Amino acid sequence: METAMNGGEALTTIRRQRPDVVLLDIMLPGVSGIHLLREIKRLDPTIAVIMVTGSDSAALAAEALANGAARLITKPFNLRDLDQVVAELVSKEPGHAQPE
């Protein structure tokens, strides 16, 4: 697991590591999470991106999903719920067994 403090660090790490799943806050220093989501999807459309937000804005959710977010979760969230979402997304990746 890697962490990044800003969008530039995140893209560098993603280019190097090619993770299965990225947990991305919509509000980032210096760049919007939606912009970074677009960059991640342009780099590798197979990366599942879970957007995290403190907002319950339907427009924001629609924008995130329209730009390729696999899921949108609102803060605060339960870590068990996040774990379930990550497990579900990883199981959908090519080469992973599908749950029955």
N, C-alpha and C positions, 0 to 999 in steps of 0.2 A: 504494500500500500504506500502510495506517495501522497504528499500534500503540496499545495502551492499557495503562496500568499497573494498572488495577483494573476491577471490573465496571461501575461507574458511567460511567467514561470509555468503556468498550467500548460500552455501550448508546447513549450519546450519539453516538458515531462511527457506529454501525450505523444509527441513525435518520436521520442526515444523509447517509451515503454509500450505504446499501443494497448492501453488497458481495455478490458471487456466492458467495464462500467465506470462512468464518471459521475460523481456527486458534485453538482455545480450550483452555487448560490446565484440568484438573479442579481443581487446587489453586490458588486465587486468594486474595489478601489480602481479608478481609472478607466474602466471599461464595463459595459453592461454585460450581464450574464447571457442575455439573448444574443448579443454580438459574438461572444465567445462560443456559444452553442453553434451558431452558424459556421464559425471557423473550424470547430471540431468536426462537424458533419461534412464540411468541404474536404477536410484532411482525410477522414475515414468514416464513411456513412454507417459502418457496421458497429461503431462504438455506441453503446446504450448510454444516454445521458439522462440522469435524474435531476430535474431542476428543483431547487429548494427556495422557498419564499416565505416571508412573513406576511405577505398580502393575500387576501382572499379575492382579488380582482379576477373576474371571469375573463376580461379582455387580456390580461397578462397571461392567464392560463392558456387561452386560445392561441396567443402569439407564440408561447413556448412550444406548444404541441404542433402548431403549424410549421415551426422551424426545426422539427425533428426530435424534440424531447420525447423520451420513452415514457416518462411519468413526471408529474408535478406533485410535490408534497409540500405541505405548509408546516411552518414552525409554530409551536414546538411539535415535534413528532416523537413517537415511541421508537426506540432503537430496534425493538423486536419487529415492528412493522417495516422499518427500513431494511432489516436483514431479510425479511420475507420478499420484499420487492426486488432486492439485489439477487437473491437466489432464483427468483422467477425469471428475471432478465438474463442471467447467466445460463440458465437451463435452455433458453431459446437460442443461444449462440450455436452456430454450426460446430459439430463435433461433440456437443454435450448431449447427454441422454435426455429425452423428453419424459416428464412425469406422466404417469398413466392415471 
